[in-house]
Amino acid sequence: MFNHLSAVLGVLPRCFLPPSSRTLARAHHLLSRMEAAVVRCIPGEPKLTISFRLDGSDKNMLRDKDEALGKVLARISKAMNKKHKKAKKSQKNRDQEPSEAAEAAVVKLFFGEDEVSDTLRNSEAWQDGGVLQVGEVRYNVYRNPPTFTTAELPGTLLAGFPVCPKLEAEFGKLQDSEFTWFRENPSRRSPEAAEDVPGQDCGWTQVGRERVHVPSNQDIGCRFKLRCVPKDGSRSGPTKELISAGAVEAGPGVCTFDNRHAYTVKVLEWPSVRVVSYNILADVYAQTELSKTVLYPYCAPYALQLDYRQHLIKKELAGYNADIICLQEVDKGVFVDSLVPALDAFGLDGVFKLKEKQHEGLATFYRRSKFRLLSSHDIMLSEALTSDPIHSELLEKLSAARNLKSRVLLRSTSLQVSVLEDVMKPDRKVCVANTHLYWHPKGGNVRLFQMGVALRHLSHVINQVAPGAPLVFCGDFNSTPDSGVFQLLSEAQIPQQHEDWSSSGLEESCSMELVSAFPPLTSACGQPAYTNFVGGFHGCLDYIFMQPESMQVEQVIPLPSHQEVTTYEALPSVAHPSDHIALLCDLAWTP
C-alpha cells in the first residue's frame, strides 16, 4: 500500500508534493492502520465485537453472534454512504463545487479466494485469516488476537527506579509479549517537533527491550515511549504505544535498602527460598493529619505521598529477588495498580486479603517458577473465634472476661493463609501465613487471643490440606521479644501469670494458660534491635517464624545500619518508604 501511495504521489505536480517526508509517513501510517479488523468472540457470550478503522475514525460494532453476516456488511456500507453524503453537504455549505456522488461502497467478506455467504452466522463467518473489503480498502481479519486491555505507564518516572507498566492482556501472555523502550531526544522537545507520528521513531532513541526499564541520570528531563506487542507464542496482536506524561525526574540518591541489595543479587536455587516480611505503610494512614504533624513531622511532605513512596517500594522489593513476600498495610489500589504489575514483571504472582471494614490489608506474593498456589484459607480472627468449633475452648475462656471479649471481637484483624506447592516436586508443600496484629500498646492480651486463634487455624489447615507441610509465619505482630505473643510462638506456651494478660487493666484482665498448636517456632531473623523506627518509638515488632525441624536458616540479610536509618532523623524518609524495615532471610528445606 505504501508503494502504491508513493507511485500516485510521484505523478502529481511538484506543488502538490508533501513539504516533508513527515506527511508521507503520516499518510502511510493512517492507511496501514486500516488494514486490521479485530473480532472479539468469546464462548458463552451472545454477542461479538468487530473493530476496525473506517475513513479515519475507529468503528466498534457489537453484533449478535446468530445474526446473518449480510446485515453487518449492509450496516458498514450504509455508514460509508452516510459519511460520503455528509461530506458532500459540507462542501455545498462552503460554496465549493461538490464532488460527484460516490457509488455505494462494496462491502464483502472473503476467506481464501471465496466470498463468505451473506446468510452465514456472524460466529461462523468472522474467522481468523479472513479479509474484509470495504470499497477499495481491504482488512485482514484477526479473531481473538492477543490484545492489551490495559496499558499504562506510571504517572512519574524517577532516575534509577524501575518503570513497570501496568499491563493486562486478553488472549495473550505478558511473558511472550515484546517490549521496546525509546528515550526522547532533546531536539524533539522543540514546539515544531512536538507532534508525534505514531509508528515512527524520529526523535526517539531505542534504549531497551525488556518489560521493565530503569532510566539513568542521563535520562533526566526526557520522556519515554514504550512500544509493546501482545503475543501468545508466535501469534501477535495490535501494537500499543505509550508515552510518559512527564519527563524523568531525579531520584533521592542512596536509599536505605541499596546496600541490602548486594546480598540479594540473584534468585536462589532450590532447595533455598528467600522470604520477605514488610509493613509498607498504607497510604490511608500516611496521609492523615496525625501522621503529618505528630507521627512523622520530620518527613518531607512529598516523601509521604503515595506516588513517591511506590517508586521506592517497587525498587526495594524487586531488588530482593525474593521467592515469598508477605506484606502488611497494603492499600487495595496499591496492590492492583502498582504491586501486581511490578512484581508480575519480576516473576511473582500475588493474592490479597482486605481487612474487614478497612481500606488496606495483607498481600502474599510467590515466585511462579518455584511455587503454585494450591489453596487459600484466609480468616478474620474475631469472626473465626466465634463461628469455628475448633476455637470453642478458647472462646469459652475468653467469655469469662466479658470486657476483654468485647474488645477482642471488635477487632477486624485478619490472617492470610496460602498453601503453596513446589512446581518441581508437587508432593512438597509449604504453608505461608501473614498477619498484622492489633496495634495498641496496651493490647497484649488481645494479641494473645488473636495469636491463639491464628495458630489453631494454621494447624487445622495443615492437617486437612497439606499434612507435614512446614509453616512460615510472617507479619507485623506489634509485639516485642519480651511479649507474651513472642513467648507463645518461641516456647509454645504462655503461663497464666504473664503480665500481658492484664495489659489493658484489671477490668479487662484474663488469667489463663495458653498452649500453641505447634512445637516451638524459631524467629528466622532473630531479635533485631528494631524493625520499626519513628520519632517517638523504636522496637522489634516484625518477624518471620519457621519450624526448625523442617527448615534451616542459610542467611539473614543485614538490616540497614543505624546511621542509614537516622540519616533523615527517622522513618519514613525521602530514602525509605515506610516506618518499618523489611525482614529478609534465606531458608533451606531440611532433607
C-alpha positions as CSV (number, residue, x, y, z in Angstrom):
1,M,0.0,0.0,0.0
2,F,2.9,2.4,0.8
3,N,4.5,1.7,-2.6
4,H,1.1,2.4,-4.3
5,L,0.8,5.7,-2.4
6,S,4.3,6.7,-3.4
7,A,3.6,5.9,-7.1
8,V,0.5,8.1,-7.1
9,L,2.3,11.0,-5.5
10,G,5.1,10.7,-8.0
11,V,2.9,11.7,-10.9
12,L,1.4,14.7,-9.2
13,P,2.7,18.2,-9.9
14,R,5.5,19.4,-7.7
15,C,3.3,21.9,-5.9
16,F,1.2,19.0,-4.5
17,L,4.0,17.0,-3.1
18,P,4.2,17.0,0.7
19,P,6.6,19.5,2.2
20,S,8.5,16.8,4.0
21,S,8.7,13.0,4.5
22,R,6.7,13.5,7.7
23,T,3.4,14.0,5.9
24,L,4.1,11.0,3.7
25,A,4.9,8.9,6.8
26,R,1.7,10.1,8.5
27,A,-0.4,9.2,5.4
28,H,1.2,5.8,5.2
29,H,0.5,5.2,8.9
30,L,-3.2,6.1,8.6
31,L,-3.6,3.7,5.7
32,S,-1.7,0.9,7.4
33,R,-3.8,1.2,10.5
34,M,-6.9,0.5,8.3
35,E,-5.6,-3.0,7.4
36,A,-6.8,-4.8,10.6
37,A,-10.3,-5.8,11.6
38,V,-10.3,-7.3,15.1
39,V,-13.1,-9.6,16.1
40,R,-13.7,-10.5,19.7
41,C,-15.8,-13.6,20.0
42,I,-16.0,-15.2,23.5
43,P,-17.6,-18.6,24.0
44,G,-20.7,-18.3,26.1
45,E,-21.3,-14.6,25.3
46,P,-24.3,-13.8,22.9
47,K,-22.6,-11.0,21.0
48,L,-19.3,-10.4,19.3
49,T,-17.4,-7.2,18.6
50,I,-15.9,-6.1,15.2
51,S,-13.4,-3.3,15.4
52,F,-11.7,-1.5,12.5
53,R,-10.8,1.9,11.3
54,L,-13.3,3.5,8.8
55,D,-12.4,6.7,6.9
56,G,-10.1,7.8,9.7
57,S,-12.2,7.0,12.7
58,D,-12.5,3.9,14.9
59,K,-15.5,1.7,14.3
60,N,-16.7,-0.8,17.0
61,M,-19.7,-2.9,16.1
62,L,-21.4,-5.0,18.7
63,R,-23.5,-7.7,16.9
64,D,-25.4,-10.8,17.8
65,K,-23.5,-14.0,17.1
66,D,-26.6,-15.6,15.5
67,E,-27.2,-12.6,13.1
68,A,-26.6,-13.2,9.4
69,L,-23.4,-11.8,8.0
70,G,-25.2,-9.8,5.4
71,K,-26.8,-7.5,8.0
72,V,-23.4,-6.4,9.3
73,L,-22.0,-5.8,5.8
74,A,-25.0,-3.7,4.9
75,R,-24.6,-1.7,8.1
76,I,-21.0,-1.0,7.1
77,S,-22.0,0.0,3.6
78,K,-24.7,2.3,5.0
79,A,-22.2,4.0,7.3
80,M,-19.8,4.6,4.3
81,N,-22.6,6.2,2.2
82,K,-23.8,8.3,5.1
83,K,-20.3,9.7,5.5
84,H,-20.0,10.5,1.8
85,K,-23.3,12.4,1.8
86,K,-22.3,14.3,4.8
87,A,-19.0,15.3,3.2
88,K,-20.9,16.4,0.0
89,K,-23.3,18.5,2.0
90,S,-20.4,20.1,3.9
91,Q,-18.8,21.1,0.5
92,K,-22.0,22.6,-0.7
93,N,-22.3,24.7,2.5
94,R,-18.8,26.1,2.0
95,D,-19.8,27.2,-1.6
96,Q,-17.5,24.6,-3.0
97,E,-18.1,22.6,-6.1
98,P,-19.5,19.3,-4.7
99,S,-17.8,16.1,-5.9
100,E,-19.8,13.5,-7.8
101,A,-21.9,11.3,-5.5
102,A,-19.9,8.2,-4.6
103,E,-21.3,4.9,-5.6
104,A,-22.5,2.6,-2.8
105,A,-19.4,1.1,-1.2
106,V,-18.8,-2.6,-2.0
107,V,-18.5,-4.4,1.3
108,K,-17.7,-8.1,1.2
109,L,-16.0,-10.7,3.4
110,F,-13.7,-13.3,1.9
111,F,-12.0,-16.4,3.2
112,G,-9.2,-17.6,0.9
113,E,-10.4,-17.0,-2.6
114,D,-14.1,-17.5,-1.8
115,E,-16.7,-14.9,-0.8
116,V,-18.3,-15.7,2.5
117,S,-22.1,-16.2,2.2
118,D,-24.3,-13.4,3.5
119,T,-26.5,-16.0,5.2
120,L,-23.8,-17.4,7.4
121,R,-24.0,-16.6,11.1
122,N,-21.5,-14.0,12.5
123,S,-20.0,-16.5,14.9
124,E,-19.0,-18.7,11.9
125,A,-18.3,-16.0,9.3
126,W,-15.7,-14.0,11.1
127,Q,-12.7,-16.3,11.1
128,D,-9.0,-15.6,11.7
129,G,-7.4,-15.2,8.3
130,G,-10.4,-13.7,6.6
131,V,-10.4,-10.5,4.5
132,L,-12.9,-7.7,4.8
133,Q,-13.3,-5.5,1.8
134,V,-14.8,-2.0,2.2
135,G,-14.7,-0.1,-1.1
136,E,-11.0,-0.1,-2.2
137,V,-9.7,-0.9,1.3
138,R,-9.0,-4.5,2.5
139,Y,-8.7,-5.5,6.1
140,N,-7.1,-8.6,7.5
141,V,-9.5,-10.3,10.0
142,Y,-8.0,-11.2,13.3
143,R,-10.3,-13.3,15.6
144,N,-9.5,-13.1,19.3
145,P,-5.9,-11.8,18.7
146,P,-3.6,-11.2,21.7
147,T,-4.7,-7.7,22.9
148,F,-3.8,-5.4,25.7
149,T,-6.9,-4.5,27.5
150,T,-4.9,-2.3,29.9
151,A,-1.7,-0.5,29.1
152,E,-0.5,2.4,31.3
153,L,2.8,3.9,32.3
154,P,3.3,5.3,35.8
155,G,2.4,9.0,36.3
156,T,6.0,9.9,37.2
157,L,9.4,8.4,36.3
158,L,12.5,8.6,38.6
159,A,16.1,8.1,37.6
160,G,17.4,4.8,39.0
161,F,14.0,3.4,39.7
162,P,12.3,0.7,37.6
163,V,9.4,1.7,35.3
164,C,6.9,-1.0,35.5
165,P,4.0,-0.6,33.1
166,K,0.5,-1.7,34.1
167,L,-0.5,-4.3,31.5
168,E,-3.4,-6.7,31.2
169,A,-3.6,-8.9,28.1
170,E,-6.6,-10.8,26.6
171,F,-5.8,-14.0,24.6
172,G,-2.1,-13.3,25.1
173,K,0.7,-13.8,27.7
174,L,2.7,-11.0,29.1
175,Q,5.7,-13.3,29.3
176,D,5.6,-13.8,25.5
177,S,5.0,-10.2,24.6
178,E,7.6,-7.9,23.1
179,F,8.6,-4.5,24.6
180,T,10.7,-1.8,23.1
181,W,11.7,1.4,25.1
182,F,12.6,4.7,23.5
183,R,14.0,7.8,25.0
184,E,13.0,11.2,23.7
185,N,15.9,13.1,22.0
186,P,16.4,16.6,23.4
187,S,15.9,18.2,20.0
188,R,12.4,16.6,19.7
189,R,11.1,18.8,22.6
190,S,11.0,21.9,20.5
191,P,7.5,23.1,19.7
192,E,7.8,22.5,15.9
193,A,8.7,18.9,16.6
194,A,6.1,18.3,19.4
195,E,3.6,16.4,17.2
196,D,4.2,12.6,17.3
197,V,3.9,10.4,14.3
198,P,2.7,7.1,15.7
199,G,4.7,4.2,14.5
200,Q,7.7,6.4,13.6
201,D,10.7,6.9,15.8
202,C,12.0,10.2,14.5
203,G,13.4,12.0,17.5
204,W,13.4,8.9,19.7
205,T,16.3,6.6,20.6
206,Q,15.8,2.9,21.4
207,V,17.2,2.2,24.9
208,G,15.7,-1.1,26.0
209,R,14.0,-4.4,25.1
210,E,12.8,-5.6,28.5
211,R,9.4,-5.3,30.1
212,V,10.8,-3.2,32.8
213,H,13.2,-0.3,32.2
214,V,15.3,1.7,34.6
215,P,16.1,5.3,33.5
216,S,19.5,6.6,34.3
217,N,20.6,10.1,35.5
218,Q,21.4,10.9,31.8
219,D,17.7,10.5,31.0
220,I,16.6,13.2,33.4
221,G,14.5,15.7,31.5
222,C,13.5,13.3,28.8
223,R,10.2,11.5,28.2
224,F,10.0,7.8,27.5
225,K,8.0,5.8,25.0
226,L,7.1,2.1,25.2
227,R,6.0,0.1,22.2
228,C,4.5,-3.2,23.2
229,V,3.3,-6.1,21.1
230,P,0.9,-8.6,22.8
231,K,1.7,-12.2,21.9
232,D,0.7,-15.7,22.6
233,G,3.6,-17.8,21.5
234,S,4.3,-16.8,17.9
235,R,0.8,-15.2,17.5
236,S,0.8,-11.4,17.7
237,G,-1.9,-8.7,18.2
238,P,-2.2,-5.0,17.7
239,T,0.7,-2.9,18.9
240,K,0.3,-0.4,21.8
241,E,2.3,2.7,22.1
242,L,2.6,4.6,25.4
243,I,4.3,7.9,26.0
244,S,5.1,9.1,29.5
245,A,3.1,12.0,30.8
246,G,6.2,13.8,32.1
247,A,9.9,13.6,31.8
248,V,12.3,11.6,34.0
249,E,13.0,13.3,37.4
250,A,16.0,13.0,39.7
251,G,15.8,10.2,42.3
252,P,16.5,10.6,46.0
253,G,20.1,9.2,45.7
254,V,21.2,6.4,48.1
255,C,18.3,4.6,49.8
256,T,18.3,2.6,53.0
257,F,17.9,-0.7,51.0
258,D,20.5,-0.2,48.4
259,N,23.3,-1.9,50.4
260,R,21.0,-4.8,51.2
261,H,20.6,-5.5,47.5
262,A,24.2,-6.5,47.4
263,Y,23.2,-9.7,49.3
264,T,20.3,-10.5,47.0
265,V,21.7,-10.0,43.5
266,K,20.3,-13.3,42.2
267,V,17.3,-15.5,42.7
268,L,18.1,-18.5,44.9
269,E,18.2,-22.1,43.5
270,W,16.4,-25.0,45.1
271,P,16.3,-26.0,47.8
272,S,16.7,-22.5,49.1
273,V,13.9,-20.0,49.5
274,R,14.2,-16.2,50.2
275,V,11.4,-14.8,52.3
276,V,10.5,-11.2,53.0
277,S,8.1,-9.7,55.5
278,Y,7.4,-6.0,55.3
279,N,4.8,-3.5,56.6
280,I,4.9,-0.9,53.7
281,L,2.7,1.7,55.5
282,A,-0.7,2.1,54.0
283,D,-1.5,5.4,52.3
284,V,-4.7,5.7,54.2
285,Y,-2.6,6.1,57.3
286,A,0.3,8.1,55.8
287,Q,-1.9,10.9,54.7
288,T,-3.7,11.6,57.9
289,E,-3.0,14.9,59.8
290,L,-1.9,12.8,62.7
291,S,0.8,11.2,60.6
292,K,1.9,14.5,59.0
293,T,2.0,16.6,62.2
294,V,2.6,14.1,65.1
295,L,3.9,10.7,63.9
296,Y,6.2,11.8,61.1
297,P,6.7,15.6,61.3
298,Y,10.3,15.1,60.3
299,C,9.4,13.5,56.9
300,A,9.3,15.8,53.9
301,P,5.6,16.1,52.8
302,Y,6.4,14.9,49.2
303,A,8.1,11.8,50.6
304,L,4.8,10.8,52.3
305,Q,2.9,11.0,49.0
306,L,1.9,7.6,47.7
307,D,3.2,8.2,44.2
308,Y,6.7,8.9,45.5
309,R,6.7,6.0,48.0
310,Q,5.6,3.5,45.4
311,H,8.7,4.1,43.4
312,L,10.8,3.2,46.5
313,I,8.7,0.2,47.4
314,K,8.9,-1.3,43.9
315,K,12.6,-0.8,43.6
316,E,13.2,-2.2,47.1
317,L,11.1,-5.4,46.6
318,A,12.4,-6.0,43.0
319,G,16.0,-5.9,44.3
320,Y,15.4,-8.5,46.9
321,N,14.8,-11.3,44.3
322,A,12.6,-13.0,46.8
323,D,10.6,-16.2,46.4
324,I,7.9,-15.4,49.1
325,I,6.9,-11.8,50.0
326,C,4.4,-11.1,52.8
327,L,3.3,-7.5,53.0
328,Q,1.1,-5.7,55.6
329,E,-0.8,-2.4,55.3
330,V,-1.3,-2.8,51.6
331,D,-3.9,-0.4,50.1
332,K,-6.2,-2.3,47.7
333,G,-5.4,0.2,44.9
334,V,-1.7,-0.2,45.5
335,F,-2.0,-3.9,45.2
336,V,-3.9,-3.8,41.9
337,D,-2.3,-0.8,40.2
338,S,1.2,-0.9,41.4
339,L,2.5,-4.1,43.2
340,V,0.8,-6.7,40.9
341,P,2.2,-5.1,37.6
342,A,5.6,-4.6,39.1
343,L,6.1,-7.9,40.8
344,D,4.5,-9.8,38.0
345,A,7.2,-8.4,35.7
346,F,9.8,-9.9,38.1
347,G,8.2,-13.3,38.1
348,L,5.9,-13.2,41.1
349,D,2.1,-13.8,41.4
350,G,0.1,-12.4,44.4
351,V,-3.0,-12.8,46.4
352,F,-4.7,-10.1,48.6
353,K,-6.8,-10.2,51.7
354,L,-8.7,-6.9,52.5
355,K,-9.1,-6.2,56.2
356,E,-12.7,-6.1,57.2
357,K,-14.1,-2.5,57.4
358,Q,-10.8,-1.1,56.3
359,H,-9.2,0.1,53.0
360,E,-6.0,-1.9,53.5
361,G,-5.0,-5.5,54.0
362,L,-2.5,-8.2,53.5
363,A,-0.7,-9.4,50.4
364,T,1.4,-12.5,49.7
365,F,3.5,-12.9,46.6
366,Y,5.2,-16.1,45.4
367,R,7.7,-16.9,42.6
368,R,5.7,-18.8,40.0
369,S,8.8,-20.6,38.7
370,K,9.0,-22.3,42.1
371,F,5.5,-22.3,43.5
372,R,1.9,-22.6,42.5
373,L,-1.0,-21.6,44.8
374,L,-2.7,-24.8,45.9
375,S,-5.3,-23.1,48.2
376,S,-6.1,-20.1,50.3
377,H,-7.6,-20.2,53.8
378,D,-7.9,-16.6,54.9
379,I,-9.9,-15.7,58.0
380,M,-10.9,-12.7,60.2
381,L,-9.7,-13.8,63.6
382,S,-12.6,-12.5,65.7
383,E,-15.1,-14.0,63.3
384,A,-13.4,-17.4,63.3
385,L,-13.2,-17.3,67.1
386,T,-17.0,-17.2,67.4
387,S,-18.0,-19.3,64.4
388,D,-15.5,-22.2,64.1
389,P,-15.9,-25.1,66.6
390,I,-12.1,-25.6,66.7
391,H,-11.9,-22.4,68.8
392,S,-14.7,-23.3,71.2
393,E,-12.3,-23.9,74.2
394,L,-10.6,-20.6,73.7
395,L,-13.9,-18.8,73.3
396,E,-15.2,-20.3,76.5
397,K,-12.2,-19.0,78.4
398,L,-12.5,-15.6,76.8
399,S,-16.2,-15.4,77.7
400,A,-15.3,-15.4,81.4
401,A,-13.7,-11.9,80.8
402,R,-16.7,-10.0,79.4
403,N,-15.0,-6.7,78.9
404,L,-12.0,-8.2,77.2
405,K,-14.2,-10.4,75.0
406,S,-15.9,-7.2,73.6
407,R,-12.6,-5.7,72.8
408,V,-11.3,-8.8,71.1
409,L,-14.4,-9.2,69.0
410,L,-14.3,-5.6,67.8
411,R,-11.0,-6.1,66.1
412,S,-11.0,-6.7,62.3
413,T,-7.6,-8.3,62.3
414,S,-7.1,-10.9,59.5
415,L,-4.9,-13.9,58.9
416,Q,-3.9,-14.7,55.3
417,V,-3.0,-18.3,54.7
418,S,-1.6,-19.6,51.5
419,V,-0.7,-23.3,50.8
420,L,2.0,-23.3,48.2
421,E,3.1,-26.3,46.2
422,D,6.6,-26.9,44.8
423,V,6.2,-26.9,41.0
424,M,9.3,-29.1,40.6
425,K,8.2,-31.6,43.4
426,P,4.4,-31.4,43.8
427,D,4.4,-33.6,47.0
428,R,6.4,-30.9,48.8
429,K,4.2,-28.0,50.1
430,V,4.6,-25.1,52.5
431,C,2.0,-23.1,54.5
432,V,2.7,-19.4,54.4
433,A,0.9,-17.3,56.9
434,N,0.7,-13.5,57.0
435,T,-0.9,-11.2,59.6
436,H,-0.9,-7.8,61.2
437,L,-1.9,-8.0,64.8
438,Y,-3.8,-5.4,66.9
439,W,-1.6,-2.3,67.3
440,H,-2.5,-0.7,70.7
441,P,0.5,-0.6,73.2
442,K,-1.8,-1.9,75.9
443,G,-3.4,-4.6,73.7
444,G,-1.1,-7.5,74.7
445,N,-4.0,-9.6,75.9
446,V,-5.9,-9.0,72.7
447,R,-2.9,-10.1,70.7
448,L,-2.6,-13.3,72.7
449,F,-6.1,-14.3,71.8
450,Q,-5.5,-13.3,68.2
451,M,-2.4,-15.5,68.1
452,G,-4.1,-18.4,69.8
453,V,-6.8,-18.4,67.1
454,A,-4.2,-18.0,64.3
455,L,-2.1,-20.9,65.5
456,R,-5.1,-23.2,65.9
457,H,-6.4,-22.3,62.4
458,L,-3.0,-22.9,60.9
459,S,-2.6,-26.3,62.5
460,H,-6.1,-27.3,61.2
461,V,-5.3,-26.1,57.7
462,I,-2.0,-28.0,57.5
463,N,-3.6,-31.2,58.9
464,Q,-6.5,-31.1,56.5
465,V,-4.8,-29.8,53.3
466,A,-1.1,-30.4,53.5
467,P,-0.1,-32.8,56.2
468,G,3.5,-32.4,57.1
469,A,4.0,-29.1,55.3
470,P,6.2,-26.7,57.2
471,L,4.9,-23.4,58.4
472,V,6.4,-20.0,57.6
473,F,4.6,-17.3,59.6
474,C,5.3,-13.7,58.7
475,G,3.9,-10.4,59.9
476,D,3.8,-7.3,61.9
477,F,2.9,-8.8,65.3
478,N,3.1,-5.5,67.1
479,S,4.9,-7.5,69.8
480,T,8.4,-7.0,71.2
481,P,10.6,-10.0,72.1
482,D,9.6,-9.8,75.8
483,S,5.9,-10.0,74.9
484,G,3.5,-12.9,75.5
485,V,3.0,-13.4,71.8
486,F,6.7,-13.9,71.2
487,Q,6.9,-16.3,74.1
488,L,3.8,-18.3,72.9
489,L,5.4,-18.7,69.5
490,S,9.0,-19.4,70.6
491,E,8.2,-21.6,73.7
492,A,4.8,-23.0,72.6
493,Q,3.0,-21.9,75.7
494,I,2.2,-18.8,77.8
495,P,1.6,-19.1,81.6
496,Q,-1.4,-17.6,83.3
497,Q,0.9,-15.3,85.3
498,H,2.2,-13.5,82.2
499,E,1.8,-9.7,82.6
500,D,0.3,-9.4,79.1
501,W,-3.0,-11.0,80.4
502,S,-3.6,-7.7,82.3
503,S,-2.0,-5.3,79.8
504,S,-5.1,-3.2,79.5
505,G,-6.0,-3.0,83.2
506,L,-7.8,-5.1,85.8
507,E,-11.2,-4.7,84.2
508,E,-10.0,-6.5,81.0
509,S,-7.6,-8.9,82.6
510,C,-7.8,-12.6,81.9
511,S,-5.7,-15.2,83.7
512,M,-5.2,-18.4,81.7
513,E,-2.6,-20.8,80.4
514,L,-2.4,-20.8,76.6
515,V,-0.7,-23.6,74.6
516,S,0.4,-23.3,71.0
517,A,-0.9,-25.8,68.4
518,F,2.7,-26.1,67.2
519,P,6.1,-27.0,68.7
520,P,8.3,-24.0,69.5
521,L,9.0,-21.9,66.4
522,T,12.2,-20.0,65.6
523,S,12.5,-16.4,64.7
524,A,14.5,-16.7,61.5
525,C,15.9,-13.2,61.7
526,G,16.5,-13.3,65.4
527,Q,15.6,-10.3,67.6
528,P,16.8,-7.2,65.8
529,A,17.2,-4.0,67.9
530,Y,14.3,-2.6,66.0
531,T,12.2,-3.2,62.9
532,N,10.1,0.0,63.4
533,F,11.8,3.4,63.9
534,V,9.7,6.5,64.3
535,G,10.3,9.8,66.2
536,G,8.7,8.6,69.4
537,F,9.4,4.8,69.4
538,H,11.7,2.2,68.1
539,G,11.5,-1.6,68.7
540,C,11.3,-5.0,67.1
541,L,7.7,-5.7,66.0
542,D,8.1,-7.8,62.8
543,Y,9.1,-11.4,62.5
544,I,9.5,-14.4,60.2
545,F,8.8,-17.5,62.2
546,M,9.6,-21.0,61.0
547,Q,9.7,-24.6,62.1
548,P,13.3,-25.5,62.8
549,E,12.7,-29.2,62.3
550,S,11.6,-28.6,58.7
551,M,13.8,-25.6,57.6
552,Q,17.1,-24.1,58.4
553,V,18.3,-20.5,58.1
554,E,21.0,-20.1,55.5
555,Q,21.4,-16.3,55.6
556,V,19.8,-13.3,57.3
557,I,20.1,-10.2,55.2
558,P,21.5,-7.4,57.4
559,L,19.2,-4.6,58.3
560,P,20.2,-1.0,57.4
561,S,22.8,0.5,59.7
562,H,21.6,2.9,62.5
563,Q,23.4,5.7,60.6
564,E,21.4,4.9,57.4
565,V,18.1,4.7,59.3
566,T,18.7,8.0,61.1
567,T,20.2,10.0,58.1
568,Y,16.9,11.8,57.9
569,E,16.1,11.5,61.6
570,A,13.7,8.6,61.5
571,L,11.4,6.6,59.2
572,P,9.7,7.1,56.8
573,S,12.0,9.5,54.9
574,V,13.0,10.5,51.4
575,A,15.2,7.4,51.3
576,H,12.8,4.9,52.9
577,P,9.1,4.4,52.1
578,S,7.8,3.0,55.4
579,D,8.1,3.4,59.1
580,H,9.0,-0.3,59.2
581,I,12.1,-2.1,57.9
582,A,11.7,-5.2,55.7
583,L,12.9,-8.5,57.2
584,L,14.7,-10.9,54.8
585,C,16.2,-14.4,55.2
586,D,17.2,-17.3,53.1
587,L,15.7,-20.6,54.2
588,A,16.5,-24.1,53.1
589,W,14.3,-27.2,53.2
590,T,15.6,-29.8,55.6
591,P,16.1,-33.1,53.6
